[in-house]
Amino acid sequence: LSDSMSFGLANYVFDPPDADIGFGLEGHVMYTATRTKLINDQVDQWLGDSATRKCQVLNLGAGADTRVYWMESLKKATAYWEVDTASVMNYKQKILDSLQEKGELPETFCERKAITMDFSKESIAELPSSHGYQSNFPSCWILEGLIMYLKREDQEQLLDNVSKLSEKDSFLILNFSKNVLGGLSCEEMDERLGGQGWKKTESFMFGEEGFDFGRYPKGKPANKVLGFAMYRKD
């Protein structure tokens, strides 16, 4: 779904750039499309910086993500990891298999690793032993629409394990929501990651310059809830 929205964002399929999309369904559609574009740009930039060394990209809570089939910069990565619940991954695989049978599925730009995992019951700490993940070279982690749905203790465990599995120069793209009751605040996540060698490089709220791409109502203040933070491992 996000991939389709990203295409629509780039080609003005949804609404004209000056439309007042509001903050209902239309606003959420634009938010989802815009965050996909933001992630694409961040991954492109990181891969460009890592062009001379071995690197990999992991999408935790990948959903219907199909970047590995259309995002050309991923040819610089050794592998693209898609991690999500069994129901999501199995549903997506059925669609991919159908396209493959019809001869309509393109080749991947790097190795695709599809992993089933329930983040509330399982841990990414199992990736090296169960799935062959190697932590001795940099990784780019995408956490889009994930951490805000986890309990506080699961949020803490996830961030700690991402840190343990990350080599120097790894990159973290963290999608957050400020209205999650009982979860880690942005300040707490900054502190926790900072204590494990991460440095925040950028932060955007939806609607701010750098996170609107012409798809946020003109004249309205930036959203105060939905945003992204980017971190690099020292």
C-alpha positions in Angstrom: 0.0 0.0 0.0 2.8 2.4 0.9 4.6 1.7 -2.3 1.4 2.5 -4.3 1.0 5.7 -2.4 4.6 6.7 -3.0 4.0 6.3 -6.7 0.9 8.4 -6.4 2.8 11.1 -4.5 5.5 11.3 -7.2 2.9 11.5 -10.0 0.2 13.6 -8.5 -2.4 10.8 -8.7 -4.2 11.6 -5.4 -4.8 15.4 -5.1 -3.2 18.5 -6.6 -0.3 19.8 -4.6 -2.3 22.8 -3.4 -5.4 20.8 -2.2 -6.5 21.2 1.4 -6.3 17.6 2.3 -7.3 18.0 6.0 -6.4 15.5 8.7 -9.0 12.8 8.0 -8.7 9.9 5.6 -7.1 12.1 2.9 -4.6 13.5 5.3 -3.6 10.0 6.4 -3.2 8.9 2.8 -0.9 11.8 2.2 1.0 11.1 5.4 1.6 7.4 4.5 2.7 8.4 1.0 5.0 11.1 2.3 6.6 8.9 4.9 7.4 6.3 2.2 9.1 9.0 0.1 11.0 10.2 3.1 12.2 6.7 3.9 13.2 6.1 0.2 15.3 9.3 0.2 17.0 8.4 3.5 17.8 4.9 2.4 19.1 6.2 -0.9 21.4 8.6 0.8 22.7 6.1 3.3 23.4 3.5 0.6 25.2 6.2 -1.4 27.4 6.9 1.6 28.0 3.2 2.1 28.7 2.5 -1.6 32.3 1.3 -1.0 31.5 -1.1 1.8 29.3 -4.1 2.6 25.9 -3.1 3.9 22.3 -4.3 4.4 18.8 -2.9 4.9 16.2 -4.3 7.3 12.5 -3.3 7.4 10.9 -4.2 10.7 7.2 -4.3 10.4 7.6 -4.3 6.6 3.9 -4.8 5.7 3.4 -4.8 1.9 6.8 -3.2 1.2 8.2 -4.3 -2.2 11.2 -1.9 -2.4 13.5 -4.8 -3.2 11.8 -5.1 -6.6 11.8 -1.4 -7.7 14.3 0.6 -5.6 17.4 0.5 -7.8 19.8 1.8 -5.1 19.3 -1.5 -3.2 21.7 -3.1 -5.7 24.4 -1.6 -3.4 23.1 -3.7 -0.5 23.9 -7.4 0.1 20.3 -8.1 1.3 17.0 -6.5 2.0 15.2 -8.0 5.0 11.4 -7.9 5.3 10.2 -8.8 8.8 6.6 -8.9 9.9 3.9 -11.2 11.3 3.1 -14.5 9.6 -0.3 -13.3 8.4 1.1 -10.3 6.7 4.1 -12.0 5.2 2.1 -15.0 4.0 -0.5 -12.8 2.4 2.2 -10.8 0.5 4.0 -14.0 -0.6 0.8 -15.3 -2.2 0.5 -12.2 -4.3 4.2 -12.3 -5.2 3.9 -16.0 -6.1 0.9 -15.2 -8.3 2.9 -12.5 -10.1 5.8 -14.9 -10.5 3.6 -17.5 -12.1 2.4 -14.9 -14.6 5.9 -13.8 -15.4 5.1 -10.3 -14.0 7.5 -10.2 -11.0 10.7 -8.4 -11.7 14.1 -9.5 -10.4 15.2 -8.2 -7.0 18.0 -5.6 -6.9 19.6 -7.6 -4.0 18.9 -10.7 -2.0 15.4 -10.7 -0.4 15.1 -12.2 3.0 11.4 -12.6 4.2 11.2 -13.3 7.9 8.0 -13.9 10.0 8.1 -12.5 13.5 5.6 -11.3 16.1 7.4 -8.4 17.8 5.3 -8.6 20.9 6.3 -12.3 21.4 9.6 -12.8 19.6 12.9 -10.9 19.4 15.2 -9.7 16.6 18.0 -11.0 18.8 17.2 -14.3 17.1 18.1 -13.1 13.6 21.8 -14.2 13.8 21.1 -17.7 15.1 17.9 -18.4 13.3 18.2 -16.5 10.0 21.9 -15.9 9.3 21.9 -12.2 10.0 25.5 -10.9 10.2 26.2 -7.9 12.4 29.8 -7.3 11.4 29.0 -4.7 8.8 26.6 -1.7 8.8 22.8 -2.1 8.7 20.1 0.4 7.8 17.0 -0.2 10.0 13.6 0.9 9.0 11.0 1.1 11.8 7.9 2.5 10.1 4.5 2.3 11.8 5.9 -0.2 14.4 7.2 1.1 17.7 4.1 3.0 18.6 2.1 -0.2 18.6 4.3 -2.0 21.1 4.2 -2.1 24.9 6.9 -0.1 26.6 9.0 -3.1 27.6 8.8 -4.4 24.0 9.9 -0.9 22.7 12.9 -1.0 25.0 13.8 -4.5 24.0 13.6 -3.7 20.3 15.8 -0.6 20.5 18.3 -2.4 22.7 18.5 -5.3 20.2 18.8 -3.0 17.2 21.7 -1.4 19.0 23.4 -4.8 19.8 23.0 -5.9 16.2 24.4 -2.7 14.7 28.0 -2.1 13.6 29.6 1.3 13.4 28.0 3.6 10.7 24.6 1.7 10.9 21.6 3.9 10.4 18.2 3.9 12.1 15.0 5.4 10.5 12.5 5.6 13.4 8.8 6.6 12.8 7.2 7.8 16.0 3.9 9.0 17.4 3.8 11.4 20.4 0.4 10.4 21.6 1.2 6.8 22.7 0.1 6.4 26.3 2.6 4.4 28.4 5.2 4.1 25.7 8.6 5.6 25.5 8.7 9.4 24.8 10.9 10.8 22.0 13.2 12.1 24.7 13.5 8.7 26.3 14.2 7.0 23.0 16.9 9.6 22.3 18.5 9.0 25.7 18.3 5.2 25.4 19.8 5.2 21.9 22.4 7.8 22.8 23.6 5.6 25.6 24.2 2.8 23.1 26.3 4.8 20.6 23.7 6.4 18.4 23.7 10.1 17.4 20.5 11.7 16.1 21.2 13.3 12.8 17.7 14.6 11.8 14.1 14.8 13.1 11.0 15.8 11.2 7.3 16.3 12.1 4.8 15.7 9.3 4.3 19.0 7.5 7.7 20.5 8.3 10.1 21.4 5.5 11.8 18.1 4.4 8.7 16.0 5.3 5.8 17.3 3.2 6.8 16.9 -0.4 4.0 19.2 -1.5 1.4 17.1 0.2 0.7 19.0 3.3 -2.0 21.7 3.5 -0.4 25.1 2.9 -0.8 27.6 5.8 -1.4 24.9 8.4 1.1 24.3 11.2 3.1 21.1 11.2 1.5 18.0 12.8 2.4 17.7 16.4 2.1 14.0 16.7 3.5 12.1 13.8 7.2 12.3 12.9 10.5 10.6 12.1 14.0 10.7 13.7 17.2 9.4 12.1 20.2 8.1 14.0 23.7 7.0 13.0 25.8 4.6 15.0 29.2 6.0 16.1 
